[in-house]
Every structure is written in C-alpha cells, then in structure tokens.
Amino acid sequence: MGRIRLNTSASYATHVLAPIMPAFLERHPGVTLDLVQTDMVVDLLAERTDVAVRAGPLKSSSLVARKLGDTAMVVVAAPSYLARFGAPETLEDLESHHRLGFGYVRSVEGWPMKKGTGTIIVPAVGRVQVSDGEGLRLLALNGAGLARLAAFSVRGDIDAGRLVPVLEHLNPGDREAFHAIHIGQGGPLPSRVRALLDFLGERGRIS
C-alpha cells in the first residue's frame, strides 16, 4: 500500500497510538509508517503529511477532519511537589505556585478557571515553558510544578497515585476536541490513507 506520513502530538502518540499501532501494521502489512511527533501546527502540504491528529479548533477550511473525541482538562501535580509546596485551594494560591506552561501558542493562552459565575484565564507563567504535552507531563511527574493536561494523558498516572488532581472545584469543565485531518484532494483518498483514518476512527478515539 505504501508509506504514510502521520503527524501528531507526543501525548497522543504515547498514550493512544503506541498501544494500537502494532494491530494496524499487522492488519496492513504493505504499509510503512513515518510518525512525526510535535505539538506545533504544521502545514500538511509543505511537510508532505498524509494525516495529522490535532487538538483544539480547526482553522483551515482546506482540511477534511474526522473527530476522534474530546477530553477533559485537569490540573495535576506530583505528590512530591505537593509535599513541598502544599495543594492550592484558591485562585490566589496559584500566585505562589510553579505553573508549567506550553511554549507554543495554544487555542487558549492560560488556564480557564471558575471565578464567581464566570470563567477567567489564569496565565501559566511559571519558570518552565515546554514545547509538548508529554514533556509537560514528565516535568509534573518529577515534581517541577503544576500542569494542566488532557485527562487521557494522565489518567494512568492519577490511578497509580503518581499525579494528583488539584483545584477540581475551580475546573470549568472545558473539553479539548481531537481530530484526524487530511488535505481535501477532490478525489478518492489513497487506500493507505483511508485505511489509517478508518483505523483511528475505530481504535484511536479518546475521552
């Protein structure tokens, strides 16, 4: 079937793709996969990318999207961090905590938090900015600070006690959508690309 170039975030690749990709390759022995991991939004045409999995709102009308689900966002910290600095209980408490942030512009530049009957954006202006969500997770696991991450990427850590949710009463309940996207070609998709899209729709969904 040929080579597929797939671009996705490290978090999605680590927690969703890695466990299921052997099944895809076994199902389609003629496929070779070129997996590129980045949280940057890339130009699919310029990067010769067949499929990308992206979080957040879609901005280009030239792209065809298949929704893979959406996930809650949660603020977490390692027990070692909380033992040193305590758990924040209020918005004011956040001012004295290390807030780990993304180094690239996201759809929301900061952490949405409840305030009264509305929502405010709390800047993530800590001493460390990270270029991808998986790096952010690893820093949080090692006690570097608080991180706001997609629930699917930290569910196992929370269940195992490696990370602890904080400020749950201030979480506004926003969710981040994930889509598998490709360039509209005005004709039939290559069979290898359609096979990957169908597989992601079947096995690569998130919640």
C-alpha positions as protocol buffer text, in pm:
chain_id: "A"
residue {
  index: 1
  type: MET
  ca { x: 0 y: 0 z: 0 }
}
residue {
  index: 2
  type: GLY
  ca { x: 293 y: 235 z: 55 }
}
residue {
  index: 3
  type: ARG
  ca { x: 424 y: 487 z: 307 }
}
residue {
  index: 4
  type: ILE
  ca { x: 206 y: 701 z: 536 }
}
residue {
  index: 5
  type: ARG
  ca { x: 341 y: 1015 z: 700 }
}
residue {
  index: 6
  type: LEU
  ca { x: 149 y: 1076 z: 1023 }
}
residue {
  index: 7
  type: ASN
  ca { x: 196 y: 1389 z: 1234 }
}
residue {
  index: 8
  type: THR
  ca { x: 66 y: 1402 z: 1590 }
}
residue {
  index: 9
  type: SER
  ca { x: 141 y: 1525 z: 1938 }
}
residue {
  index: 10
  type: ALA
  ca { x: 375 y: 1323 z: 2159 }
}
residue {
  index: 11
  type: SER
  ca { x: 93 y: 1277 z: 2412 }
}
residue {
  index: 12
  type: TYR
  ca { x: -141 y: 1118 z: 2157 }
}
residue {
  index: 13
  type: ALA
  ca { x: 143 y: 908 z: 2014 }
}
residue {
  index: 14
  type: THR
  ca { x: 248 y: 783 z: 2358 }
}
residue {
  index: 15
  type: HIS
  ca { x: -88 y: 715 z: 2520 }
}
residue {
  index: 16
  type: VAL
  ca { x: -309 y: 624 z: 2223 }
}
residue {
  index: 17
  type: LEU
  ca { x: -107 y: 533 z: 1913 }
}
residue {
  index: 18
  type: ALA
  ca { x: 173 y: 325 z: 2063 }
}
residue {
  index: 19
  type: PRO
  ca { x: -59 y: 61 z: 2214 }
}
residue {
  index: 20
  type: ILE
  ca { x: -268 y: 19 z: 1897 }
}
residue {
  index: 21
  type: MET
  ca { x: -22 y: 70 z: 1611 }
}
residue {
  index: 22
  type: PRO
  ca { x: 106 y: -291 z: 1606 }
}
residue {
  index: 23
  type: ALA
  ca { x: -251 y: -402 z: 1527 }
}
residue {
  index: 24
  type: PHE
  ca { x: -271 y: -155 z: 1237 }
}
residue {
  index: 25
  type: LEU
  ca { x: 62 y: -269 z: 1091 }
}
residue {
  index: 26
  type: GLU
  ca { x: -40 y: -633 z: 1126 }
}
residue {
  index: 27
  type: ARG
  ca { x: -371 y: -563 z: 954 }
}
residue {
  index: 28
  type: HIS
  ca { x: -196 y: -377 z: 669 }
}
residue {
  index: 29
  type: PRO
  ca { x: 141 y: -546 z: 605 }
}
residue {
  index: 30
  type: GLY
  ca { x: 202 y: -336 z: 294 }
}
residue {
  index: 31
  type: VAL
  ca { x: 209 y: -9 z: 490 }
}
residue {
  index: 32
  type: THR
  ca { x: 520 y: 171 z: 617 }
}
residue {
  index: 33
  type: LEU
  ca { x: 456 y: 438 z: 881 }
}
residue {
  index: 34
  type: ASP
  ca { x: 656 y: 759 z: 919 }
}
residue {
  index: 35
  type: LEU
  ca { x: 549 y: 904 z: 1257 }
}
residue {
  index: 36
  type: VAL
  ca { x: 638 y: 1266 z: 1337 }
}
residue {
  index: 37
  type: GLN
  ca { x: 567 y: 1390 z: 1690 }
}
residue {
  index: 38
  type: THR
  ca { x: 519 y: 1761 z: 1756 }
}
residue {
  index: 39
  type: ASP
  ca { x: 268 y: 1994 z: 1920 }
}
residue {
  index: 40
  type: MET
  ca { x: 333 y: 2257 z: 1653 }
}
residue {
  index: 41
  type: VAL
  ca { x: 62 y: 2305 z: 1392 }
}
residue {
  index: 42
  type: VAL
  ca { x: 232 y: 2210 z: 1067 }
}
residue {
  index: 43
  type: ASP
  ca { x: 149 y: 2281 z: 703 }
}
residue {
  index: 44
  type: LEU
  ca { x: 42 y: 1937 z: 583 }
}
residue {
  index: 45
  type: LEU
  ca { x: 126 y: 2011 z: 221 }
}
residue {
  index: 46
  type: ALA
  ca { x: 467 y: 2164 z: 291 }
}
residue {
  index: 47
  type: GLU
  ca { x: 558 y: 1882 z: 529 }
}
residue {
  index: 48
  type: ARG
  ca { x: 425 y: 1614 z: 290 }
}
residue {
  index: 49
  type: THR
  ca { x: 199 y: 1487 z: 566 }
}
residue {
  index: 50
  type: ASP
  ca { x: -82 y: 1245 z: 483 }
}
residue {
  index: 51
  type: VAL
  ca { x: -268 y: 1261 z: 815 }
}
residue {
  index: 52
  type: ALA
  ca { x: -231 y: 1472 z: 1129 }
}
residue {
  index: 53
  type: VAL
  ca { x: -402 y: 1430 z: 1465 }
}
residue {
  index: 54
  type: ARG
  ca { x: -459 y: 1768 z: 1622 }
}
residue {
  index: 55
  type: ALA
  ca { x: -620 y: 1909 z: 1936 }
}
residue {
  index: 56
  type: GLY
  ca { x: -827 y: 2225 z: 1953 }
}
residue {
  index: 57
  type: PRO
  ca { x: -1030 y: 2420 z: 1697 }
}
residue {
  index: 58
  type: LEU
  ca { x: -966 y: 2370 z: 1327 }
}
residue {
  index: 59
  type: LYS
  ca { x: -857 y: 2683 z: 1143 }
}
residue {
  index: 60
  type: SER
  ca { x: -816 y: 2581 z: 778 }
}
residue {
  index: 61
  type: SER
  ca { x: -1117 y: 2526 z: 553 }
}
residue {
  index: 62
  type: SER
  ca { x: -898 y: 2326 z: 312 }
}
residue {
  index: 63
  type: LEU
  ca { x: -866 y: 2043 z: 563 }
}
residue {
  index: 64
  type: VAL
  ca { x: -1100 y: 1748 z: 598 }
}
residue {
  index: 65
  type: ALA
  ca { x: -1149 y: 1639 z: 959 }
}
residue {
  index: 66
  type: ARG
  ca { x: -1272 y: 1328 z: 1134 }
}
residue {
  index: 67
  type: LYS
  ca { x: -1343 y: 1379 z: 1504 }
}
residue {
  index: 68
  type: LEU
  ca { x: -1174 y: 1130 z: 1734 }
}
residue {
  index: 69
  type: GLY
  ca { x: -1345 y: 1250 z: 2051 }
}
residue {
  index: 70
  type: ASP
  ca { x: -1278 y: 1508 z: 2316 }
}
residue {
  index: 71
  type: THR
  ca { x: -1112 y: 1505 z: 2654 }
}
residue {
  index: 72
  type: ALA
  ca { x: -1143 y: 1692 z: 2980 }
}
residue {
  index: 73
  type: MET
  ca { x: -855 y: 1907 z: 3101 }
}
residue {
  index: 74
  type: VAL
  ca { x: -718 y: 1864 z: 3453 }
}
residue {
  index: 75
  type: VAL
  ca { x: -462 y: 2044 z: 3670 }
}
residue {
  index: 76
  type: VAL
  ca { x: -226 y: 1794 z: 3833 }
}
residue {
  index: 77
  type: ALA
  ca { x: 85 y: 1780 z: 4048 }
}
residue {
  index: 78
  type: ALA
  ca { x: 314 y: 1510 z: 4181 }
}
residue {
  index: 79
  type: PRO
  ca { x: 286 y: 1409 z: 4547 }
}
residue {
  index: 80
  type: SER
  ca { x: 648 y: 1521 z: 4592 }
}
residue {
  index: 81
  type: TYR
  ca { x: 559 y: 1872 z: 4474 }
}
residue {
  index: 82
  type: LEU
  ca { x: 253 y: 1892 z: 4697 }
}
residue {
  index: 83
  type: ALA
  ca { x: 457 y: 1774 z: 4995 }
}
residue {
  index: 84
  type: ARG
  ca { x: 694 y: 2069 z: 4944 }
}
residue {
  index: 85
  type: PHE
  ca { x: 453 y: 2345 z: 4848 }
}
residue {
  index: 86
  type: GLY
  ca { x: 108 y: 2230 z: 4957 }
}
residue {
  index: 87
  type: ALA
  ca { x: -201 y: 2196 z: 4740 }
}
residue {
  index: 88
  type: PRO
  ca { x: -354 y: 2519 z: 4605 }
}
residue {
  index: 89
  type: GLU
  ca { x: -714 y: 2573 z: 4714 }
}
residue {
  index: 90
  type: THR
  ca { x: -795 y: 2914 z: 4566 }
}
residue {
  index: 91
  type: LEU
  ca { x: -708 y: 3128 z: 4264 }
}
residue {
  index: 92
  type: GLU
  ca { x: -494 y: 3342 z: 4493 }
}
residue {
  index: 93
  type: ASP
  ca { x: -295 y: 3035 z: 4597 }
}
residue {
  index: 94
  type: LEU
  ca { x: -186 y: 2986 z: 4235 }
}
residue {
  index: 95
  type: GLU
  ca { x: 22 y: 3303 z: 4252 }
}
residue {
  index: 96
  type: SER
  ca { x: 277 y: 3129 z: 4474 }
}
residue {
  index: 97
  type: HIS
  ca { x: 292 y: 2804 z: 4276 }
}
residue {
  index: 98
  type: HIS
  ca { x: 508 y: 2694 z: 3983 }
}
residue {
  index: 99
  type: ARG
  ca { x: 273 y: 2678 z: 3684 }
}
residue {
  index: 100
  type: LEU
  ca { x: 422 y: 2482 z: 3395 }
}
residue {
  index: 101
  type: GLY
  ca { x: 316 y: 2616 z: 3056 }
}
residue {
  index: 102
  type: PHE
  ca { x: 323 y: 2538 z: 2685 }
}
residue {
  index: 103
  type: GLY
  ca { x: 595 y: 2707 z: 2485 }
}
residue {
  index: 104
  type: TYR
  ca { x: 377 y: 2724 z: 2173 }
}
residue {
  index: 105
  type: VAL
  ca { x: 64 y: 2933 z: 2133 }
}
residue {
  index: 106
  type: ARG
  ca { x: -246 y: 2727 z: 2205 }
}
residue {
  index: 107
  type: SER
  ca { x: -613 y: 2800 z: 2138 }
}
residue {
  index: 108
  type: VAL
  ca { x: -629 y: 2929 z: 2498 }
}
residue {
  index: 109
  type: GLU
  ca { x: -319 y: 3101 z: 2636 }
}
residue {
  index: 110
  type: GLY
  ca { x: -354 y: 3006 z: 3001 }
}
residue {
  index: 111
  type: TRP
  ca { x: -572 y: 2802 z: 3232 }
}
residue {
  index: 112
  type: PRO
  ca { x: -950 y: 2861 z: 3230 }
}
residue {
  index: 113
  type: MET
  ca { x: -1074 y: 2870 z: 3590 }
}
residue {
  index: 114
  type: LYS
  ca { x: -1409 y: 2937 z: 3754 }
}
residue {
  index: 115
  type: LYS
  ca { x: -1449 y: 3272 z: 3925 }
}
residue {
  index: 116
  type: GLY
  ca { x: -1790 y: 3353 z: 4067 }
}
residue {
  index: 117
  type: THR
  ca { x: -2045 y: 3281 z: 3796 }
}
residue {
  index: 118
  type: GLY
  ca { x: -1793 y: 3318 z: 3514 }
}
residue {
  index: 119
  type: THR
  ca { x: -1457 y: 3196 z: 3390 }
}
residue {
  index: 120
  type: ILE
  ca { x: -1121 y: 3370 z: 3386 }
}
residue {
  index: 121
  type: ILE
  ca { x: -791 y: 3277 z: 3221 }
}
residue {
  index: 122
  type: VAL
  ca { x: -502 y: 3232 z: 3463 }
}
residue {
  index: 123
  type: PRO
  ca { x: -169 y: 3279 z: 3282 }
}
residue {
  index: 124
  type: ALA
  ca { x: 68 y: 2981 z: 3300 }
}
residue {
  index: 125
  type: VAL
  ca { x: 373 y: 3195 z: 3362 }
}
residue {
  index: 126
  type: GLY
  ca { x: 600 y: 2966 z: 3559 }
}
residue {
  index: 127
  type: ARG
  ca { x: 974 y: 2932 z: 3518 }
}
residue {
  index: 128
  type: VAL
  ca { x: 942 y: 2649 z: 3264 }
}
residue {
  index: 129
  type: GLN
  ca { x: 769 y: 2654 z: 2925 }
}
residue {
  index: 130
  type: VAL
  ca { x: 752 y: 2323 z: 2738 }
}
residue {
  index: 131
  type: SER
  ca { x: 701 y: 2260 z: 2369 }
}
residue {
  index: 132
  type: ASP
  ca { x: 483 y: 1948 z: 2404 }
}
residue {
  index: 133
  type: GLY
  ca { x: 231 y: 1799 z: 2642 }
}
residue {
  index: 134
  type: GLU
  ca { x: 429 y: 1484 z: 2709 }
}
residue {
  index: 135
  type: GLY
  ca { x: 729 y: 1687 z: 2822 }
}
residue {
  index: 136
  type: LEU
  ca { x: 493 y: 1884 z: 3045 }
}
residue {
  index: 137
  type: ARG
  ca { x: 363 y: 1560 z: 3195 }
}
residue {
  index: 138
  type: LEU
  ca { x: 714 y: 1431 z: 3264 }
}
residue {
  index: 139
  type: LEU
  ca { x: 811 y: 1754 z: 3439 }
}
residue {
  index: 140
  type: ALA
  ca { x: 498 y: 1734 z: 3653 }
}
residue {
  index: 141
  type: LEU
  ca { x: 574 y: 1371 z: 3739 }
}
residue {
  index: 142
  type: ASN
  ca { x: 916 y: 1477 z: 3861 }
}
residue {
  index: 143
  type: GLY
  ca { x: 778 y: 1748 z: 4089 }
}
residue {
  index: 144
  type: ALA
  ca { x: 862 y: 2056 z: 3882 }
}
residue {
  index: 145
  type: GLY
  ca { x: 521 y: 2219 z: 3926 }
}
residue {
  index: 146
  type: LEU
  ca { x: 151 y: 2220 z: 3843 }
}
residue {
  index: 147
  type: ALA
  ca { x: 47 y: 2127 z: 3490 }
}
residue {
  index: 148
  type: ARG
  ca { x: -285 y: 2146 z: 3308 }
}
residue {
  index: 149
  type: LEU
  ca { x: -307 y: 1843 z: 3082 }
}
residue {
  index: 150
  type: ALA
  ca { x: -550 y: 1637 z: 2878 }
}
residue {
  index: 151
  type: ALA
  ca { x: -717 y: 1381 z: 3104 }
}
residue {
  index: 152
  type: PHE
  ca { x: -645 y: 1089 z: 2870 }
}
residue {
  index: 153
  type: SER
  ca { x: -270 y: 1151 z: 2903 }
}
residue {
  index: 154
  type: VAL
  ca { x: -263 y: 1144 z: 3285 }
}
residue {
  index: 155
  type: ARG
  ca { x: -542 y: 901 z: 3370 }
}
residue {
  index: 156
  type: GLY
  ca { x: -297 y: 617 z: 3437 }
}
residue {
  index: 157
  type: ASP
  ca { x: -75 y: 842 z: 3648 }
}
residue {
  index: 158
  type: ILE
  ca { x: -371 y: 955 z: 3859 }
}
residue {
  index: 159
  type: ASP
  ca { x: -495 y: 599 z: 3906 }
}
residue {
  index: 160
  type: ALA
  ca { x: -145 y: 492 z: 4015 }
}
residue {
  index: 161
  type: GLY
  ca { x: -103 y: 788 z: 4252 }
}
residue {
  index: 162
  type: ARG
  ca { x: 187 y: 937 z: 4055 }
}
residue {
  index: 163
  type: LEU
  ca { x: -12 y: 1256 z: 3992 }
}
residue {
  index: 164
  type: VAL
  ca { x: -286 y: 1418 z: 4199 }
}
residue {
  index: 165
  type: PRO
  ca { x: -566 y: 1641 z: 4060 }
}
residue {
  index: 166
  type: VAL
  ca { x: -588 y: 1983 z: 4224 }
}
residue {
  index: 167
  type: LEU
  ca { x: -836 y: 2273 z: 4206 }
}
residue {
  index: 168
  type: GLU
  ca { x: -1109 y: 2042 z: 4079 }
}
residue {
  index: 169
  type: HIS
  ca { x: -1376 y: 2272 z: 4226 }
}
residue {
  index: 170
  type: LEU
  ca { x: -1245 y: 2553 z: 4001 }
}
residue {
  index: 171
  type: ASN
  ca { x: -1232 y: 2345 z: 3682 }
}
residue {
  index: 172
  type: PRO
  ca { x: -1483 y: 2498 z: 3436 }
}
residue {
  index: 173
  type: GLY
  ca { x: -1535 y: 2165 z: 3263 }
}
residue {
  index: 174
  type: ASP
  ca { x: -1397 y: 2269 z: 2926 }
}
residue {
  index: 175
  type: ARG
  ca { x: -1301 y: 1991 z: 2687 }
}
residue {
  index: 176
  type: GLU
  ca { x: -1049 y: 1976 z: 2404 }
}
residue {
  index: 177
  type: ALA
  ca { x: -1151 y: 1812 z: 2077 }
}
residue {
  index: 178
  type: PHE
  ca { x: -919 y: 1588 z: 1877 }
}
residue {
  index: 179
  type: HIS
  ca { x: -945 y: 1539 z: 1500 }
}
residue {
  index: 180
  type: ALA
  ca { x: -768 y: 1333 z: 1238 }
}
residue {
  index: 181
  type: ILE
  ca { x: -719 y: 1572 z: 948 }
}
residue {
  index: 182
  type: HIS
  ca { x: -602 y: 1549 z: 590 }
}
residue {
  index: 183
  type: ILE
  ca { x: -597 y: 1774 z: 286 }
}
residue {
  index: 184
  type: GLY
  ca { x: -908 y: 1762 z: 69 }
}
residue {
  index: 185
  type: GLN
  ca { x: -798 y: 1625 z: -267 }
}
residue {
  index: 186
  type: GLY
  ca { x: -1117 y: 1647 z: -468 }
}
residue {
  index: 187
  type: GLY
  ca { x: -1099 y: 1277 z: -544 }
}
residue {
  index: 188
  type: PRO
  ca { x: -1064 y: 935 z: -383 }
}
residue {
  index: 189
  type: LEU
  ca { x: -815 y: 910 z: -98 }
}
residue {
  index: 190
  type: PRO
  ca { x: -523 y: 670 z: -140 }
}
residue {
  index: 191
  type: SER
  ca { x: -623 y: 336 z: 11 }
}
residue {
  index: 192
  type: ARG
  ca { x: -342 y: 351 z: 268 }
}
residue {
  index: 193
  type: VAL
  ca { x: -465 y: 690 z: 398 }
}
residue {
  index: 194
  type: ARG
  ca { x: -825 y: 577 z: 414 }
}
residue {
  index: 195
  type: ALA
  ca { x: -715 y: 263 z: 598 }
}
residue {
  index: 196
  type: LEU
  ca { x: -537 y: 472 z: 863 }
}
residue {
  index: 197
  type: LEU
  ca { x: -829 y: 713 z: 902 }
}
residue {
  index: 198
  type: ASP
  ca { x: -1072 y: 424 z: 943 }
}
residue {
  index: 199
  type: PHE
  ca { x: -844 y: 260 z: 1198 }
}
residue {
  index: 200
  type: LEU
  ca { x: -807 y: 578 z: 1401 }
}
residue {
  index: 201
  type: GLY
  ca { x: -1184 y: 620 z: 1398 }
}
residue {
  index: 202
  type: GLU
  ca { x: -1218 y: 264 z: 1525 }
}
residue {
  index: 203
  type: ARG
  ca { x: -930 y: 229 z: 1772 }
}
residue {
  index: 204
  type: GLY
  ca { x: -776 y: 574 z: 1816 }
}
residue {
  index: 205
  type: ARG
  ca { x: -1059 y: 755 z: 1988 }
}
residue {
  index: 206
  type: ILE
  ca { x: -1012 y: 945 z: 2313 }
}
residue {
  index: 207
  type: SER
  ca { x: -1232 y: 1051 z: 2602 }
}
